[in-house]
Amino acid sequence: MMRQKLILLSLALMATQIPAKSEELSWARFMSGHGIPWGPTCIVPTSAGGFIVGSRGPWIAEFDRSGKVLWQKLTWAYGGTTRAGADGEFVSAGARKGPGTIRFDTTLCKLTASGDLEWARGYGSAADDKAFDVQPTSDRGYVFCGSTKPFRANGLDALVVKLDSQGDIEWQKAYGTSDDEEAFRIMQSSDGGYLVSGLVRPAAGSLYYKALVLKLDSTGQILWQKALATSGRDLLPDMMQTAAGEYALVGGLGLDGQACVIVLDSIGRIRWQRTYGTGRFSSVRGSSDGGFLVCGAAYLEADDWYGTLALKLRANGKIAWQRGLGSDSGVLVDAPDGGYFLAAYDHAGQGTYRLTSKGKLPDVCEPIVKNTTVTPAKSAARMITTNAVTTTTTLAPYPLSATTVGTSAKPADKCLFPDLTGFWQGVESSGHTVSGKFVCQNIGTGRPRPWGSIYLRFYLSADAAYDPTDEIIDSESVDVLDPGESSQPIIIKYTSSAGVQGKYLLARVDADDDFFESDETNNTVAAQIQSSTRY
């Protein structure tokens, strides 16, 4: 018996020494604020376990590992795409009207790791010159791509410009045919050259175009060039190089817009390709296990859902997990301590998420997650050789005035939901007039969004349930409400020469379904009309 007790005691001590499996960190935040140009284009994990998001503008913000905003800054430099460099700095490229002219010039600004402006420059010529993407290069310089077009004339060519560390031009090239070409994405490849993705359009203003891929050497000379041969509008707006030296490109194919992943070998031949439902992927990043992290806008008819689709793919294109979040394009990356960071455009703001290793959020957040049912399908796009020729452009740099300011975008926990309802006061009728007061309430745990309005509509009804045939008598709005907050009474007064044809006054709160709520069943609030004139 003593031996059994000792064994049980030993097992108990061993059990206390086995650490309990800690729950994986996950959360969801919504950022919103007036005048901030939303649209995430890069995420940089930090050594402290958080991350920095770079967006258009450029607007840059750092989050700690729990989703708290540590700082946020906006530089008014007409930046379109923001990218991160190896030493923590950021660079943003865009376009603006040139000094004293109505033609467009390219803009570029260099920011420190804390979001402060280091320098800003414009690059212009006698043509319309625009930048759509920029990347830091291995020699601590930069390369940007875009388009150039003779001012007030036809003919659009893809543009690539290589800069040194101070923003001075080292070389510049245009790539064109008798058609129109634009370059939307550029990356430096492991051989020191560049891969460029854009489009070729048969004629100015045409609705049909093909995705264009150029492989350049380190001086901008074309090594090979390809275009996708499908029946409609193809675009491959993001790409990455794999450890094997292949190129993974993502985007959309065809007239019906099939979200796609296409992997090319080192000389532009298709290794494999898959589509993932209707939509267009906007970003691809490598995952630590050799797979891909893909994100973009998708419409899934079977799920009756439109929003941001985030996919974790294995190296062969099979889906490891998938989630629907947000409302449009986004960026998904590995978190350094496991799990994933996601930033996505989200209606009037930006959603930021920390997902678990299986792509999940806490159970309380499940109402904002769409468990999508995308199935990969093989596609049959072909690559054809194009005949773009190289010319030298004449862009010249000049100083650009830009200012960095602190911003005050407000974060809100996306997993705390409002519950919008209300109550009536003093509803009565006299003669041909019915009147009453309505108070709108938020009885939930979250604010609908940091700013905006709640829309209400009021009806006369034969019963306490809303019917689309009910007579609408008024429309009002109130400012968004904090949890537990009520609006000032809204006075409703309605007069009809035919008399009051209804037994109830109805209020429909959040009448346009603008907000997700923890309870969607109490938005209609009825009050019986106290009067002898009821029919």
Secondary structure, DSSP 8 states (H G I E B T S, - for coil): -HHHHHHHHHHHHHHHHS--------EEEEEE-TT----EEEEEE-TTS-EEEEETEEEEEEE-TTS-EEEEEEEEEEEEEEEE-TTS-EEEEEEEE-TTSSSEEEEEEEE-TTS-EEEEEEEE-SEEEEEEEEEE-TTS-EEEEEEEEETTSS--EEEEEEE-TTS-EEEEEEEE-SSEEEEEEEEE-TTS-EEEEEEEESSTT-S-BEEEEEEE-TTS-EEEEEEEE-SSB-EEEEEEE-TTS-EEEEEEETTTTEEEEEEE-TTS-EEEEEEEEEEEEEEEEE-TTS-EEEEEEEEEGGGTEEEEEEEEE-TTS-EEEEEEESSS-EEEEE-TTSSEEEEEEETTEEEEEEE-TTS---GGGGGG-B------EE---EEEE---EEEE---EEEE----EEE---EEEETTS---EEEEEEEEEEETTEEEEEEEEEE-SSS-S-SS-EEEEEEEEESSSS--TTSEEEEEEEEE---TT-B---EEEEEE-TT----SEEEEEETTT--S--S--SSSEEEEE-BSTT--
